[in-house]
Amino acid sequence: MEQARLRTRSTHDAAHGAAHDEGHTLQRGLTWKDAFWVTSGVPAGILFTIGGVCATIGQPAWAIWIAAISMGLIQSATYAEISSLFPHKSGGASVYGAMGWVRYGKLIAPVSVWCNWVAWSPMLALGTGLAASYALTTLFAPDALINTWQWTLLDLGFVKHGLTLRINATFLLAVVFLLITFRLQHSGAAKAAKTQRLLGIASLTPLLIVGIVPFVTGDVPAAHLWPLLPLAHDAHGQLSAASFGSWNSTGITMVFGAMFMAGWAAYGFETAVCYTREFRNPRTDTVKAIFWSGALCLVVMTLVPIAFQGALGTAGMLNPKIVDGTGVGAAMAHMVGGGAVVANVIVVMLMLSILLIVMTSMMGSSRTLYQASVDGWLPRYLSHVNEHGAPTRAMWTDLGFNLILLMMSDYMTVLSVSGVCYMIFVFLNLQSGWIHRMDRPDADRPFRCPTWLLAAGAVCGYLDLAFIGAGADLQGEGTLRNGLIAMLLIVPVFVFRHYWQDRGRFPARMAQDMEMQPGSGVSGMRRALPYGALVLAALVVWASHYLAKPFY
């Protein structure tokens, strides 16, 4: 096709894109309200890391959450713009970001998609594992046989000391939760969205109750929130809430580590743009979905950390069961009060909150796999959808991957590695905003974010890399290394698809999307800017890690 005929496709054209697998394709049955309820599980992500963030920084943890969600809102403007460029694509911001990078290197673009999937998919294991833990600790005593037995399959000490693959009651119950989630989504996004709406109302209720009740009852003493000073080290070199540290190099390193943990949960509402291909009106629904989802996260991730830390205090937040997430449900139930019956109701509702984010994760991550296959990044078999428009092979792949993760004895290791990949994805996509502006200046943009906001998002991308460089290894030695290894696993996968299955050519529709309008694109020094951005990115990660290493 000649370039003179290439123009940004309208929503009408997008709706008539190529079908996949025996005529089945994703269906345009969603509104922005459906996507809002689908992503309403994202605020529950705070249950995974609220203890870990406080264990990293101490009393300023609530301020870290506000800073993280504020950065997430700034970044969402870039996602909203780039997603509006491709209304015929599913899969989320990583797919739209990859379209910006692909002209500058075939191996750069799939990193965006892969890192997004590696970051989101483990939520299935983390969520169902935590929900199973809530159920077992509520129903049985800690020393009951059902809570203590396990069958160790493999020692993974070379990844992290003490890490194993094992089967226990938590694993078995979590598998049941996973299969229920899979079944609910087998009938397509529209029906799943209705289920999500019901679950969303039920599951957001305990988060809002926990975020409001302590303020009403006066159980948020100022001494638990101020002064904003980090944890200090005791005589044995361990972090302790007994005294405050100071804002020296160690304190700043702790801030970066806390932002690394909080950002993984706080930025997650960007998954609202995963459903652009399934919106009835993607020109308006995409922007509304991500901004209203961000507003919900702003409310929950401001109220809950302040109330939680205000009620427990820093010393209470350092309880190992709060840090690993398994005791968060019981602590929140205690904060609300009302006796054993009310406490059990709160725990059940929190379990629904967690299962909601599991559904959100499966819907988003499976569509990332699907679109990555359609675009030629991942193996062809993932582009299959069933008669309801559900990407079932991608969903089964998610399920199989997470069965392995569920067997891991330390879920925080999984979370930390996925956090490294997530920040890499965020960086690449925030830079793709200005790359698209440079390469497609005249393309139709239903939403065009202010230039200063686009620039602010690009700067945030470098801050995110500094968070993983300086802060990732605070969650365990080798976390940064393991995250970078996980990132590089896309290389053999992409080589297999592109050079073996497709013989070095992209699918026809993808090749069409990559072409520019007449007069578009850049040359000379401006074409070197994306490569310069990558060089600077590598320097930021190396320098932040080098400077922070003496303070681990």
Steps between C-alpha positions, in 0.01 A plus 500: 500500500635842412572737784268762351210270586606451861307708749408456861206266498165614631306310761274364225797360310644358820185306571547313174854379575615156407332220684698228664461129532200382306333839481492566875639827631466730798157660516407867547259463789653712778448856616743700712285416804555129436875557484481704820344209685742255339791705636330569833705211636822699464466686835509161673862478388580707805432189713808332350755771570368727775710316757804471275504873429491586870765238578724672246461864607306515828279793602505688166334199329161674470668795325674255265161364394372850423815573298469171310135544401574862402773380266259239365248771412766704319608194302142406410469805272767356269329159498168663410656677202691209350206260542277734300736461202411132459129443574514163321757351739449328833760418762559829678765769512788261434361416154458866408844581636655218300363659185713804573820306562475239223641733231816542711572134568309176468632371832415818693126505437411147626677576830218744576229240443688222678584705809139610530382139492768379743392779736124439480466125461653408840213688662297184439731297724554778754129574528363148518781401736420789734125431485565133579719602793224728634250215478722241669614728784139605565360147505786311670751558778855590391637167629225289341626226270335658196710812555831328567536209256685543173675293236826652379568438131811704415758716672542841330767630736709615202231764432447603862604338826223279637283514184337168403223360284245329724141381513288578806143584591542861390606382155204262465239755607660769282473267198125474565477881505696521175269256323193692619650820363575332168146371470346841569699652212448222248182666371671822392576845640144634497363225725812506717456876544152442645647258753777749574242771569332289767831394650628858481218637711543222755878515512557876499274532801749358756783710360293816534376397845856437619609830346227701673409335835829573685459871421142498631593318819809714557742206479757679284736670746732757345799332667454203266529723192751767600786579486580387145828332584620157380569193709827478690733201538539338840825375655480183291459690174131412466231756418304595810202722583648577841669814369510721194772525242584809297486618140854400417608273213351196673167675548483607135580143389212378716266748326598356161438147628159597637401673175604186311256294709217753502523580128436136407153528659424871450565516125282199422188685389666546161353159422174684417633563148535123439143498374529764226428236233184397689357847567189598308645848457878483558546868413334609825473186715876444527574837659203487735589148613859574598431834667204381710694186595786725608262712708380188684858395573582850623222482760570146621880522495491824698245405765597138568876548564438797731227320693689172513826650619318740732320214671793255525797731524836426342581229755177318417567533127833318542323182615627228261143399411422857400820524298429184298130587468354191668395690813361811329143365486488420872654837586243687291217304660634592844517868401129506417401321821156349562592154622579169334204498262579844359868409480422188296272697268779752441749221423258342251449836330875553486530160333252625240718809455799281429310272262381813320856609427576143389218530245632840396846353454384199298289717270781749442798266477324252270414783261862612504603149395227491236591833338872424522431183301283683247776760452772239457687524831392173663416150363203473266291266714427787742292690241207258534168626642188295567146563377442745787801714409713375792873434429485154656843372398660807652290442813617136521860619461448743787351221707786257437767760573335594828464141615880493509518834682244379755736222602770750600551527874563877496248709309689822579784378278253467213357845572843666509618348171174592328542851641833539321340396172206730561718809542685416178168477316389833650822670388476375142138605465547845648779565250283367218270796556750752364624249240147474359476880501827517307415226249124558466453875554181526294334173602146518631510526879157494666686592819813711486658560838672836564864498390622588849313196637652277231845629600423445869406142421832446320687631806294270723621211285859570599401532865339157475829357373682665790254330734597155371871586482522628856207325664441157350775324693357631827238229449766231483848458360496433127150639437623743233707227335209256498268763357738578215535130423120470490492792256748332265293181476299670224796476262478125418120519499497786247774343289293181477185685392653758268783312337372141516123522473479821293833478313601854601177672392230658716133409447332710230291716734798565729717598201222735392485662845877553499498707181492878518294766330677692223744745653484332841796360686831663576854485370843618599577578863135480610488135398779435752294634792330169592840328509633781716205449735593132536865581571393749766265238645782250540714767666220589743456137609874443534571827681209471743594140582867588542429798726248311714691173539706609806176569690325162459 
